[in-house]
Amino acid sequence: MLNAKTGTSTKADVRLAGKEAAQAVKEVKDIKMAFVYSGVQYDQKALLAAISEELPGVPLVGNTSFTGVITQDGFVTGDDGFVGVMAMGGEDLTVGVAGMAKEGTARETGHKVAEAALKKAGKTEAPEYFYMVAPPGEEEFYLKGITEVIGRVPFFGGSAADNAIAGEWLLYTDQMVTADGVAVAFFYGDTGFANEYTGAYEETEHAGIITKVDSYRTLAEIDGVPALKKYQEWTGASDEQVAGGNLLAFSITAPLGVKDPLGDLVAIRHPMNGNDDKTISVGNNLAENTAIILMKGSVDGLIASTGKAVAKVTDKLGKAPAAYHLVHCGGRRAGIGDRIDEVAAELKKAAGDVPFICEFTFGEYGFEDDGRNTCGGLMLSFTAFGK
């Protein structure tokens, strides 16, 4: 039977913070691993060392989170730092955790880390599902390398984040800390797993064909028209609203989306920067000669979608959940602003007394039905684990 518990701290002393958060989860039976999400203010190596002192031998995996975390304690943040830990345990649960700094290409590194995780789990067969964390930029290629080893296995997770999109993010396990690499947790057991991966945006009538992409993540043309010009035609945005980094904030309620081949999933592509040459820098990979759609949303909708997503993933699980792991886009969180406590209330109401931890990321990973594992932005990837 799977069991879980969360702990948090905002103590300024990083060692005391790690100790306090870890002590809160020590009562979990047969601990097999723990997720750790923290603020960039902390020395991450010192934080992980303090947690490991309280949870000796327990594999840790996680990353820095944008501005805070949410647990049953509410939205947890602090000027000096914050940390949230969720420990998971159970007699029938086996977990292989591995991470490494980038060695060669992202795809090659993903391949190596998957082999290492299998070894840590003492397994040769693919896991039931897996967790991944990488930095923003090459998530799809790390995933390709992992898939080479274990095949197409449902996954969840998110990209490391910082508090100001300043490149200060880190990802880590209890064995390593890096800004450029990948970490995974391979899960084995029959307790049950479900994932709700959604942007919870509505499609608009505006759609076009991507006719030019540069270096995977620069949207150059839609229907042969400069992408930024087309976006302005669709949205009515002013030159100032889409100039440079202004586009990132403007597009939180007016992002772009791409559908999977079956139409079951619209993966959101967050416009990050309006470039002088009228191209758009986006947060995930795009492909030429595929369709792109203007999506729409509202801050009220972003808040309400969180509780709805918990309810949906619970229904998908089809049994009593033991815990929830919630990946919430940092961009959505920025758009929600000082109403973040409303999100915490939505999550707590939907989760009831089931332990959960919510991190804020700069990229979200999930899957839908029999579709391919997908990386996106401005998404929710909400996971439920069965008892």
C-alpha positions as CSV (number, residue, x, y, z in Angstrom):
1,M,0.0,0.0,0.0
2,L,1.4,3.4,-1.0
3,N,1.6,6.1,1.5
4,A,2.9,9.7,1.4
5,K,3.4,12.8,3.5
6,T,4.6,16.4,2.9
7,G,6.7,18.8,4.8
8,T,7.7,22.4,4.3
9,S,9.9,25.1,5.7
10,T,10.8,28.7,5.1
11,K,13.6,29.0,7.6
12,A,16.5,31.3,6.4
13,D,19.1,28.8,7.6
14,V,19.2,26.2,4.8
15,R,20.2,23.3,7.0
16,L,17.4,24.1,9.5
17,A,15.0,24.4,6.6
18,G,16.0,21.0,5.2
19,K,15.8,19.4,8.6
20,E,12.4,20.8,9.4
21,A,10.8,19.7,6.1
22,A,12.4,16.3,6.2
23,Q,11.4,15.6,9.8
24,A,7.7,16.2,8.9
25,V,7.8,13.2,6.5
26,K,9.9,10.7,8.5
27,E,6.8,8.8,9.6
28,V,6.1,7.5,6.1
29,K,6.4,3.7,6.1
30,D,9.0,2.1,3.9
31,I,10.1,5.3,2.3
32,K,11.4,4.7,-1.2
33,M,11.9,8.2,-2.5
34,A,11.1,11.9,-1.9
35,F,10.4,14.8,-4.2
36,V,12.2,18.0,-3.2
37,Y,11.3,21.5,-4.5
38,S,13.0,24.6,-3.2
39,G,13.8,28.3,-3.7
40,V,16.9,29.4,-5.6
41,Q,17.9,31.4,-2.5
42,Y,19.2,28.3,-0.9
43,D,22.5,26.5,-1.3
44,Q,21.0,23.4,-2.8
45,K,23.8,21.0,-1.9
46,A,23.5,22.1,1.7
47,L,19.7,21.7,1.6
48,L,19.9,18.2,0.2
49,A,22.6,17.2,2.6
50,A,20.4,18.3,5.5
51,I,17.4,16.4,4.2
52,S,19.5,13.3,3.7
53,E,20.7,13.4,7.3
54,E,17.1,13.1,8.4
55,L,16.2,10.6,5.6
56,P,19.4,8.5,5.3
57,G,19.6,6.4,2.2
58,V,16.3,7.8,0.7
59,P,16.7,8.8,-3.0
60,L,15.8,12.5,-3.6
61,V,14.8,14.1,-6.8
62,G,13.5,17.6,-7.8
63,N,14.4,21.1,-8.7
64,T,14.1,24.8,-7.9
65,S,10.6,26.0,-8.2
66,F,9.2,29.4,-9.3
67,T,8.4,31.5,-6.1
68,G,7.1,28.8,-3.9
69,V,5.2,25.5,-3.5
70,I,1.7,24.5,-2.5
71,T,0.9,21.7,0.0
72,Q,-1.9,21.3,2.6
73,D,0.0,24.1,4.4
74,G,-1.1,26.5,1.6
75,F,1.1,28.5,-0.7
76,V,4.6,28.3,0.9
77,T,7.1,31.0,0.1
78,G,9.8,33.1,1.7
79,D,12.2,35.9,0.9
80,D,15.0,33.9,2.3
81,G,13.9,30.6,0.6
82,F,11.4,27.8,0.8
83,V,11.4,24.1,0.5
84,G,8.7,21.4,0.1
85,V,9.2,17.7,0.4
86,M,6.9,14.8,-0.4
87,A,8.1,11.4,0.7
88,M,6.5,8.2,-0.8
89,G,6.7,4.7,0.5
90,G,5.2,1.3,0.5
91,E,6.2,-2.4,0.5
92,D,5.3,-3.0,-3.1
93,L,6.8,0.2,-4.4
94,T,10.2,0.2,-6.1
95,V,11.8,3.4,-7.4
96,G,15.0,4.0,-9.3
97,V,16.3,7.5,-9.1
98,A,19.2,8.8,-11.3
99,G,20.5,12.1,-12.5
100,M,23.5,13.5,-14.3
101,A,24.9,16.6,-15.8
102,K,24.7,16.8,-19.6
103,E,27.3,14.5,-21.2
104,G,27.4,14.9,-25.0
105,T,24.0,15.7,-26.4
106,A,20.8,15.9,-24.5
107,R,19.6,12.7,-26.2
108,E,22.7,10.8,-25.3
109,T,22.4,12.0,-21.7
110,G,18.8,10.9,-21.5
111,H,19.9,7.5,-22.7
112,K,22.6,7.2,-20.1
113,V,20.4,8.4,-17.2
114,A,17.7,5.9,-18.1
115,E,20.2,3.0,-18.0
116,A,21.4,4.3,-14.6
117,A,17.8,4.5,-13.2
118,L,17.2,0.9,-14.3
119,K,20.3,-0.1,-12.4
120,K,19.3,1.8,-9.3
121,A,15.9,0.1,-9.4
122,G,17.5,-3.3,-9.9
123,K,15.3,-3.9,-12.9
124,T,15.8,-4.7,-16.6
125,E,12.2,-4.1,-17.7
126,A,10.6,-0.7,-18.3
127,P,8.8,1.0,-15.3
128,E,5.1,1.5,-15.0
129,Y,5.6,5.2,-15.3
130,F,8.4,7.7,-14.7
131,Y,9.2,11.2,-13.6
132,M,11.6,13.6,-15.4
133,V,13.1,17.0,-14.7
134,A,15.4,18.9,-17.0
135,P,16.2,22.6,-17.5
136,P,14.2,24.7,-20.0
137,G,15.5,24.3,-23.6
138,E,16.1,20.6,-24.6
139,E,13.4,18.7,-22.8
140,E,12.2,16.9,-25.9
141,F,15.7,15.6,-26.6
142,Y,16.3,14.2,-23.1
143,L,12.9,12.4,-23.5
144,K,14.0,10.9,-26.8
145,G,17.1,9.4,-25.2
146,I,15.1,7.9,-22.3
147,T,12.6,6.5,-24.7
148,E,15.4,4.7,-26.6
149,V,16.0,2.7,-23.5
150,I,12.5,2.0,-22.0
151,G,10.1,2.6,-24.9
152,R,7.0,4.7,-24.6
153,V,6.1,4.8,-21.0
154,P,3.7,7.4,-19.5
155,F,5.6,10.2,-17.8
156,F,5.1,13.3,-15.8
157,G,7.3,16.2,-14.4
158,G,8.4,19.6,-15.2
159,S,11.4,21.9,-16.0
160,A,13.5,23.5,-13.3
161,A,12.6,27.2,-12.6
162,D,13.9,30.2,-10.8
163,N,12.2,33.4,-9.5
164,A,13.0,35.8,-12.3
165,I,13.7,33.8,-15.6
166,A,17.4,34.5,-14.9
167,G,18.9,31.1,-15.6
168,E,19.5,30.4,-11.9
169,W,17.5,27.2,-11.9
170,L,18.9,23.9,-10.8
171,L,17.8,20.3,-10.8
172,Y,19.1,17.6,-8.5
173,T,19.1,14.3,-6.8
174,D,20.7,13.3,-3.5
175,Q,23.8,12.5,-5.5
176,M,24.1,15.5,-7.9
177,V,23.2,19.1,-8.5
178,T,23.3,20.7,-12.0
179,A,21.9,23.5,-14.1
180,D,22.2,21.5,-17.3
181,G,21.3,17.9,-17.2
182,V,18.4,15.6,-16.4
183,A,17.1,13.5,-13.6
184,V,14.5,10.7,-13.5
185,A,12.6,8.5,-11.1
186,F,11.4,5.1,-12.5
187,F,8.4,3.7,-10.6
188,Y,7.4,0.1,-10.3
189,G,4.4,-1.3,-8.5
190,D,0.7,-2.0,-9.1
191,T,-0.9,0.7,-6.9
192,G,-2.1,2.7,-9.9
193,F,-1.2,5.9,-11.7
194,A,-3.1,8.6,-13.7
195,N,-2.1,11.9,-15.2
196,E,-4.2,14.9,-16.3
197,Y,-2.2,17.0,-18.8
198,T,-4.0,20.1,-19.9
199,G,-3.7,23.8,-20.6
200,A,-7.4,24.2,-19.9
201,Y,-7.6,26.9,-22.5
202,E,-10.3,27.3,-25.2
203,E,-9.6,27.2,-28.9
204,T,-10.4,30.3,-30.9
205,E,-11.4,30.5,-34.6
206,H,-7.8,31.6,-35.5
207,A,-5.5,28.9,-36.8
208,G,-2.8,28.6,-39.4
209,I,0.0,26.5,-40.8
210,I,3.5,26.9,-39.5
211,T,5.4,27.6,-42.6
212,K,8.8,28.4,-41.1
213,V,10.6,27.4,-37.9
214,D,14.2,28.3,-36.9
215,S,16.1,26.1,-34.5
216,Y,13.0,24.2,-33.2
217,R,11.8,27.1,-30.9
218,T,11.7,30.2,-33.0
219,L,8.3,30.5,-34.8
220,A,9.2,32.5,-37.9
221,E,6.1,32.3,-40.2
222,I,2.4,31.4,-40.0
223,D,0.7,31.0,-43.4
224,G,3.8,32.6,-44.9
225,V,3.3,35.7,-42.8
226,P,5.8,36.9,-40.1
227,A,4.6,35.1,-37.0
228,L,4.5,38.1,-34.7
229,K,2.5,40.0,-37.3
230,K,0.0,37.2,-37.6
231,Y,-0.2,36.9,-33.8
232,Q,-1.1,40.6,-33.7
233,E,-3.7,40.2,-36.4
234,W,-5.3,37.4,-34.3
235,T,-5.2,39.1,-30.9
236,G,-5.2,42.9,-31.7
237,A,-2.2,43.3,-29.5
238,S,-0.2,46.5,-29.9
239,D,3.5,46.7,-30.9
240,E,4.3,47.5,-27.3
241,Q,2.4,44.5,-25.9
242,V,4.3,42.0,-28.0
243,A,7.7,43.7,-27.9
244,G,10.5,41.6,-26.4
245,G,9.6,40.1,-23.1
246,N,6.3,41.9,-22.9
247,L,4.9,39.1,-25.1
248,L,5.5,36.6,-22.3
249,A,3.1,38.2,-20.0
250,F,0.6,39.2,-22.6
251,S,0.3,35.7,-24.0
252,I,-0.5,34.0,-20.7
253,T,-4.2,34.5,-21.5
254,A,-3.6,34.3,-25.3
255,P,-1.1,31.5,-26.0
256,L,-0.7,29.3,-29.0
257,G,-1.5,25.6,-29.1
258,V,-0.7,22.5,-31.3
259,K,-2.9,19.4,-31.4
260,D,-1.7,15.8,-31.2
261,P,-2.5,13.7,-34.3
262,L,-5.7,12.3,-32.7
263,G,-6.9,15.6,-31.5
264,D,-7.1,14.4,-27.9
265,L,-4.6,16.9,-26.6
266,V,-3.7,20.6,-27.3
267,A,-0.2,21.2,-26.1
268,I,0.3,24.8,-25.3
269,R,3.2,26.7,-26.8
270,H,4.0,29.8,-24.8
271,P,5.2,32.8,-26.8
272,M,8.2,34.0,-24.7
273,N,9.6,36.9,-26.7
274,G,8.6,39.1,-29.6
275,N,11.8,39.5,-31.7
276,D,12.8,42.5,-33.8
277,D,12.6,40.4,-37.0
278,K,8.9,39.7,-36.2
279,T,9.6,36.1,-35.2
280,I,8.4,34.6,-31.9
281,S,10.6,32.7,-29.4
282,V,8.5,29.9,-27.9
283,G,9.0,27.6,-24.9
284,N,8.9,24.3,-26.7
285,N,9.6,22.7,-30.1
286,L,7.5,23.3,-33.2
287,A,7.4,21.6,-36.6
288,E,6.9,23.2,-40.0
289,N,3.8,22.2,-42.0
290,T,1.7,21.6,-38.9
291,A,-1.2,23.7,-37.6
292,I,-1.0,26.2,-34.8
293,I,-4.0,27.6,-33.0
294,L,-4.6,30.8,-31.0
295,M,-6.0,29.8,-27.6
296,K,-7.8,32.0,-25.0
297,G,-8.2,32.0,-21.3
298,S,-8.6,34.3,-18.2
299,V,-7.1,34.6,-14.8
300,D,-10.4,33.3,-13.3
301,G,-10.2,30.3,-15.6
302,L,-6.5,29.6,-14.7
303,I,-7.4,29.5,-11.0
304,A,-10.6,27.4,-11.5
305,S,-8.8,24.9,-13.8
306,T,-6.6,23.7,-10.9
307,G,-9.3,22.2,-8.8
308,K,-11.0,20.8,-11.9
309,A,-7.8,19.1,-13.0
310,V,-7.5,17.4,-9.6
311,A,-11.0,16.1,-9.9
312,K,-10.3,14.8,-13.4
313,V,-7.2,13.0,-12.5
314,T,-9.0,11.4,-9.6
315,D,-11.7,10.2,-11.9
316,K,-9.0,8.8,-14.3
317,L,-7.4,6.9,-11.4
318,G,-10.6,5.2,-10.7
319,K,-9.8,4.4,-7.1
320,A,-8.8,6.2,-3.8
321,P,-5.6,8.2,-4.3
322,A,-2.8,8.0,-1.9
323,A,-1.1,11.2,-3.1
324,Y,-1.0,13.8,-5.8
325,H,2.0,15.3,-7.5
326,L,1.0,18.6,-9.2
327,V,3.1,20.4,-11.8
328,H,1.8,23.9,-12.4
329,C,3.3,26.3,-15.0
330,G,5.3,29.2,-13.5
331,G,3.9,31.5,-16.3
332,R,0.4,30.7,-15.2
333,R,1.4,31.3,-11.6
334,A,2.8,34.7,-12.7
335,G,-0.4,35.6,-14.4
336,I,-2.4,34.6,-11.4
337,G,-0.2,36.9,-9.3
338,D,-1.4,37.8,-5.8
339,R,-4.4,35.6,-6.2
340,I,-2.2,32.5,-5.7
341,D,-3.9,31.7,-2.4
342,E,-7.1,31.1,-4.4
343,V,-5.2,28.3,-6.2
344,A,-4.1,26.8,-2.9
345,A,-7.8,26.8,-1.8
346,E,-8.9,25.1,-5.0
347,L,-6.3,22.4,-4.6
348,K,-7.0,21.8,-1.0
349,K,-10.7,21.6,-1.5
350,A,-10.3,19.1,-4.5
351,A,-7.6,17.0,-2.7
352,G,-9.4,16.7,0.6
353,D,-7.2,15.0,3.1
354,V,-4.9,13.4,0.4
355,P,-1.3,14.6,0.6
356,F,-0.1,16.7,-2.3
357,I,2.7,18.8,-3.4
358,C,2.5,21.4,-6.2
359,E,5.6,22.9,-7.9
360,F,5.9,25.8,-10.4
361,T,7.9,25.0,-13.5
362,F,9.2,26.5,-16.7
363,G,7.9,23.6,-18.8
364,E,5.4,20.8,-18.0
365,Y,5.4,17.1,-19.1
366,G,2.6,14.7,-19.4
367,F,0.5,12.4,-21.7
368,E,-3.0,11.8,-22.8
369,D,-4.5,8.3,-23.4
370,D,-2.4,6.4,-25.9
371,G,-0.8,9.6,-27.3
372,R,2.9,10.3,-27.2
373,N,4.5,11.8,-24.1
374,T,4.5,15.6,-24.6
375,C,6.4,18.6,-23.3
376,G,4.6,21.9,-23.2
377,G,4.3,25.3,-21.5
378,L,1.5,27.1,-19.6
379,M,0.2,23.6,-18.8
380,L,-0.9,21.6,-15.8
381,S,0.4,18.1,-15.3
382,F,-1.5,16.7,-12.4
383,T,-0.7,13.1,-11.3
384,A,-2.5,10.8,-8.9
385,F,-1.0,7.8,-7.2
386,G,-3.3,4.9,-6.0
387,K,-3.1,3.5,-2.6
